[in-house]
C-alpha cells in the first residue's frame, strides 16, 4: 500500500493557523470513510520550519491546486527529497 507525504510550512506555534492545523489533524486521526483520505502519521519537529503528513496515496492526485498564504501554488515533493523522508520514516 502506497503513502503520500504532504509537506507544509510550519506556522509559528503561537499562531491561530497552527491551532487550526492541530485541530484538523486531531479530527483526521479518527476519520475512517471511503471518501476521506486517511491520515497515518504526523511528522513534526518543532525546530524545523516544515510539518509532514503521511496520508493515504490517491492515485489521480489532488482534486485542486490551491494558493497558499504566501500566494505560491501547492507543489509535490521532489522525488529525491521524498526518498530521504521515506527512509527516515522506515527507520522510525
HELIX and SHEET records of a PDB file:
HELIX    1   1 UNK A   16  UNK A   28  1                                  13    
HELIX    2   2 UNK A   79  UNK A   91  1                                  13    
SHEET    1   A 3 UNK A   3  UNK A   9  0                                        
SHEET    2   A 3 UNK A  50  UNK A  56 -1                                        
SHEET    3   A 3 UNK A  39  UNK A  44 -1                                        
END                                                                             
